Amino acid sequence: MKLLDKTISEIKNSKLNERLGEMVGDIVSKFNEVLATNNVTVKKTSFNSKNDASNRLKLVLMHDRSKIAPGTLEKMRDELVDVISRYVEIDRDALDLNLEDGSNTIALVANIPILRSK
């Protein structure tokens, strides 16, 4: 019975880690988009400079509305990675953190690929 309880507990923890990874992954994804804007690197959906300029402007406006300094965003990214790394092994090269503009709010969305649980 104890072995069964332990197995069930491990499965629950595994699912929790997966969900946590998805949630934090969305945060890192949007954060990286904002950081990329500072380097004028925007994900391109086409080779249209008008669209590129529009995307950069949207990201700059979201950054201004959030009132979060770029240095603060970088520090948040590092701290999130440190905390998550305590529990799971992540792919630091593939993590993506961005700000996303909602109807009345700005959301921090992350995408942190989890390699395995620790």
C-alpha positions as CSV (number, residue, x, y, z in Angstrom):
1,M,0.0,0.0,0.0
2,K,2.8,2.4,0.8
3,L,4.4,1.7,-2.5
4,L,1.1,2.5,-4.3
5,D,0.7,5.7,-2.3
6,K,4.3,6.7,-3.1
7,T,3.7,6.0,-6.9
8,I,0.5,8.1,-6.9
9,S,2.3,10.9,-5.1
10,E,5.1,10.8,-7.7
11,I,2.6,11.0,-10.5
12,K,0.8,14.0,-8.9
13,N,4.2,15.7,-8.4
14,S,5.1,15.0,-12.0
15,K,1.9,16.5,-13.3
16,L,2.3,19.5,-11.1
17,N,5.9,20.0,-12.4
18,E,4.6,19.8,-16.0
19,R,1.9,22.4,-15.3
20,L,4.3,24.6,-13.4
21,G,6.7,24.3,-16.4
22,E,4.0,25.4,-18.8
23,M,3.0,28.4,-16.7
24,V,6.5,29.6,-16.1
25,G,7.3,28.9,-19.7
26,D,4.7,31.3,-20.9
27,I,6.1,34.0,-18.6
28,V,9.7,33.6,-19.9
29,S,8.4,33.5,-23.5
30,K,6.9,37.0,-23.3
31,F,9.8,38.3,-21.3
32,N,12.3,37.3,-24.0
33,E,10.1,39.1,-26.6
34,V,10.5,42.3,-24.6
35,L,14.2,41.8,-24.3
36,A,14.5,41.1,-28.0
37,T,12.8,44.4,-28.7
38,N,15.6,46.3,-27.0
39,N,18.0,44.6,-29.5
40,V,15.6,45.3,-32.4
41,T,15.0,41.6,-32.9
42,V,11.4,41.0,-33.4
43,K,9.9,37.6,-34.5
44,K,8.9,38.1,-38.1
45,T,5.7,36.8,-39.5
46,S,6.5,38.4,-42.9
47,F,9.2,40.5,-44.6
48,N,7.0,43.6,-44.4
49,S,8.8,46.5,-42.6
50,K,5.4,48.0,-41.8
51,N,4.5,44.9,-39.8
52,D,7.9,44.8,-38.2
53,A,7.6,48.5,-37.1
54,S,4.1,47.9,-35.8
55,N,5.2,44.8,-33.8
56,R,8.1,46.8,-32.3
57,L,5.8,49.7,-31.4
58,K,3.3,47.3,-29.7
59,L,6.1,45.8,-27.6
60,V,7.4,49.3,-26.7
61,L,4.0,50.4,-25.6
62,M,3.4,47.3,-23.5
63,H,6.8,47.9,-21.9
64,D,5.9,51.6,-21.2
65,R,2.5,50.6,-19.8
66,S,3.9,48.0,-17.5
67,K,6.3,50.6,-16.0
68,I,8.9,47.9,-15.5
69,A,12.5,48.9,-16.3
70,P,14.5,46.6,-18.7
71,G,17.0,45.9,-15.9
72,T,14.2,44.8,-13.6
73,L,12.8,42.5,-16.3
74,E,16.3,40.9,-16.7
75,K,16.6,40.4,-13.0
76,M,13.1,38.9,-12.8
77,R,14.1,36.5,-15.6
78,D,17.2,35.4,-13.7
79,E,15.4,34.9,-10.4
80,L,12.6,32.9,-12.1
81,V,15.1,30.6,-13.7
82,D,17.0,30.2,-10.4
83,V,13.8,29.2,-8.5
84,I,12.5,26.9,-11.1
85,S,15.9,25.3,-11.5
86,R,15.8,24.2,-7.9
87,Y,12.9,21.8,-8.7
88,V,13.4,20.8,-12.4
89,E,16.2,20.9,-15.0
90,I,15.4,23.4,-17.7
91,D,16.7,24.3,-21.1
92,R,18.1,27.7,-20.4
93,D,18.9,28.3,-24.1
94,A,15.3,27.8,-25.2
95,L,13.5,29.7,-22.5
96,D,11.3,32.6,-23.6
97,L,9.8,35.3,-21.4
98,N,7.6,38.1,-22.8
99,L,5.0,40.7,-21.9
100,E,1.6,40.3,-23.5
101,D,-1.1,43.0,-23.8
102,G,-4.5,41.8,-22.6
103,S,-7.7,43.8,-22.7
104,N,-7.0,45.8,-19.5
105,T,-3.8,44.3,-18.2
106,I,-0.3,43.4,-19.2
107,A,0.7,39.8,-18.6
108,L,4.2,38.3,-18.1
109,V,4.1,35.1,-20.1
110,A,6.9,32.5,-20.0
111,N,7.9,29.4,-21.9
112,I,10.6,27.4,-20.1
113,P,11.3,23.9,-21.6
114,I,11.7,21.4,-18.8
115,L,14.2,18.7,-19.5
116,R,13.5,16.5,-16.4
117,S,12.5,16.6,-12.8
118,K,15.2,16.7,-10.1
